[in-house]
Amino acid sequence: MAETPIATVTLVGAGPGDPELLTLRAARLIGEAEVIVHDGLVSGEILALASPQAELISVAKQRSRHSVPQDGINALLVELALAGRRVVRLKGGDPFIFGRGGEEMEACGAAGVPVEVVPGISAAIGCAAQAQLPLTHRDAASAVSFVAGQCKGLTDQDWSGLAGAGRTLVIYMGVATATDIADKLMADGVSPAIPVAVLENGTRADMRTLRTLLADLGEMVAREKVKSPALIVVGEVAAYALAQDVLAGWAAQETFGAETDK
């Protein structure tokens, strides 16, 4: 009997939620896949692009609770590919930006399974665009950094120099640790009065963009009942966003008032 040919696992970025932000290649591969192994953040509108015959497998992850551990996801992808099934591993945002795509690629490679990667619009890019928040700006920021707000614990991360004047810091997965994030940055010397934007449900119909100061970040997240998925953007560029100012006396803040007048 002929051996079943090994299929390719395709890591596909689904973008931040809006199906119109998919690449053409991503949309085609979703429609052609026999099996789609998807994250919980992939919207229903995007999953609806799958073939009616496709098998959809959710491996949704939430803070401190994973429906399938990462090792299990790796093993599942290998098993499906060795069985000859066309597999799309569908991830919110981009597979290689806090998507653990590198780990899945390594696991497939170790098992002799070929991998292709289709990039997606990362949450930072898509959500900032929707909020009209320029992550870089000639007058406000010449550098931008992405960090994870709950990756291996905040104490293990060195953010020195990533936030402050002329820099933009984008924090993924930071809602639950917003107070600790603010304390960490202020302890590193970042001004408590630097503007901060929180982008909740970016690119979706119910998106909210809230703006406050770094010192108020944790209290604001609790006060406004911010829920994941949400991004935190720290830097002077936050003053340019189309946002709801949720700190009383915002306009009176002298630290960045000149920026909001531009």
N, C-alpha and C positions, 0 to 999 in steps of 0.2 A: 504494500500500500504506500502511496506517495505521502510524504510528510506534509503537514499543513504549513504553508509558508507563514513566516512571522510577519505580522502587520506592523505598521509604523504607529507610534503614539505621537499625536500632535498636541502640543501644549498651546492652547489658544487663549489670548487675552480677550475678555468680553467687554472691556472698558468699564466705566463707572456706573452703568445702568441703562442709559438711553440706547435702545437698539440702533438708532440712526448713527451712533458713534462707532459701531463695529466697522472693521475694515471689510472690503469686499471679499477678501480671501477667507476671513473668519466666518462671514455669513455663509459662504459656499461650503466650507468644511462642516459647519454645524448641520447644514441640510443634507450632507452626504454621509455623515457618521452613522455607524451601526450602534455604537455605544457612546454615550456622553456622560462622563464622570464630572459632576459640576459642584461648585461651591454654593453655599447658601446665599451669597450676595449676588449671584447671577439672577437677573430679573426674569419674571415669567414671560415677558414679551420676547426676550431673547431665546428662552427655551422653546417657545412656540414656533421658532424657525426650524426646529428639528423635524426629521421625517416622522410620520405617524408610526412607522415600523421601528424606529430607534428605541433602544433601551436607555432610560434616563436613571442614573444612579447618583443620589445626593450624598455628598460627604461633607455636609455643612459643619462649620466650626463656629463655636461661640467661646467667649472668654471662659477658660477653665473647664470647658466641656466640649469634647470633640465626638461627633457621632462615629467617626472612624479615625483612629490614630494615624499619624503621618506614615509610619511604617506599613500600616495596613493599606493605605492608599497606594503607596509605592508597589506593594505586592499585587494589588488588584490590577494596576495598569500593566504590569509584566504578565500576569496571568491571562488577561484579555488579549494582549498582543500575541502571546505565544499560541493562543487558540485561533489566531488568524483574523481577529475581529478589528475593524477599523475603529480606533479609539480616539475621541477628542477629549482631552482633559481641559475643561472649560473653567477659566479662573476670572474672578472680578479684577478689573484693572489690567495690569500687565503681568505675565507669568514671572518675570524676573525682578519685579519691584515688590518685595514683601509677599510674594506669591508662592514661595518655596519651590518654584520651578526648577531651580538648580539641583535640589535634592532629588526630585523626581527624575530629572534628566540623568543624574548619576546612577540611580537605581536601575533605570532601564538600560543604560550603557553596560552596567556590570552584568546584566542578564542577556546581553547580546541583542537587545531590542532597539531598533533605530528610532530616533526622535527628531521631530521637526518642531520649530517654535514660530508661532505667529504672534507678533507683538500686539498689544492693545494700548489704548489710551489710558494711561495711569490715572488713578483717582485725583491726584494732585493737579494734573494738567486739565482734565475734564471739568472738575468741580471749580477750579479757579477761573476757567474760561466762562462758565455759566454765571459766576458771581462777578465777572468783569474785574477780577483781581489779578493784576500783573505780578507774577512771581519774581520777575526782575524788572527794573525800571531805572533808566539812566540817572534819575534824581534821587532814587531811594534804595536800590539794591543791585549790586553787581555780582552777587553770589547767592545760590540757593542750595539748601541741603534737605534731604529726606531722612527722617529717623522714625523708629517704631517706639511707641509709647509704652509698650508692655513686653518688649523682646528681652528675655533673660533678666528682667527686673531692671528698674531704672538705675539702681546703684552700680550695675555692671557697665553702664554706658558712659562714655566720655563725650560730652557735648561741648566741651570748652571751645569757644570761638565760633560756634555755629550760629548764634543769634546775637543781635545787637545792631548798632548803626551800620547801614549799608549792606545788611545781610538778611536773607529770608530763611526761616526754619519752618518746614512743613512736617507735622507730626501725625503719623498714621496710628490708629488704634490707641488713642490717648484719652478718650472720654472718661473711662473709669479711673484714670490716674491723673486727671487734670490738675488737682490741687498739688500733688507731688511734683508734677511737671513745672508748674509755676514756681514752687519753692526751689526746685533744683536750678532753674534758670536764674532766678534772682540771687541765689547763693553764689552763682558763677559770675555775678556782676551785671547781668542784664537789667536795664532800668525797669522798675515796676510800672512805669507809665508808658511803656512801649505798646502800641496797638496790637491787638490780637483779633483774628477773625476765626469763627467756628463755622465750618461748612457742613451742614447736616443733610443727608439724603441727596448728595450732589447729582445734578443733571436730571433728577426725577421731578415729577409734577409737584411733590410736596417738599421741595428743597427749601431750607432756611439758611440764611446767612446772618449770623449774629456777630456784633463787634463790641469789644470791651477793652480794658487794659489788662496787662499781664497780672497785676496784683489781684484782679477781680476774677480771673479765669475760673478757678475752682468753684467759687460761689456762684458765678453766672451759670455754669454748666448745671449745677443743682437747681438754681432758681428757675431757669428756663426749661428744665426737664429735657436736656439734650440727650438724644439716644444715638447709638451706633446704627448705621455707619456715619461717621463724621470725621472730618479733618480739622486740625488746629493749625492756623498759619500765624506765626509770630514775626512781626517786622513792620517797618514803616509802610510797606506796600499795602498792608491791611486797610490803611486810611483811604485808599482809592476804590475799594470794593463797593458794589451796590449792596449795602448791608443795613440791618436794623441795629441802631445804636442802643444797647441795652444797659448802659451805665449812666445814671443820672449825672448831669453836669458835663456830659461828653464834650460839648462845644467849648466849655470853659477851660479844658485842659491845655495848658500852654506848651507842653512838650512837643506835641505834634499838631497843634491847631493850625499852624501855617500850611501843613500838608493838605488838610481837608479843604482849604480854601482854593487849592489849585484846580 
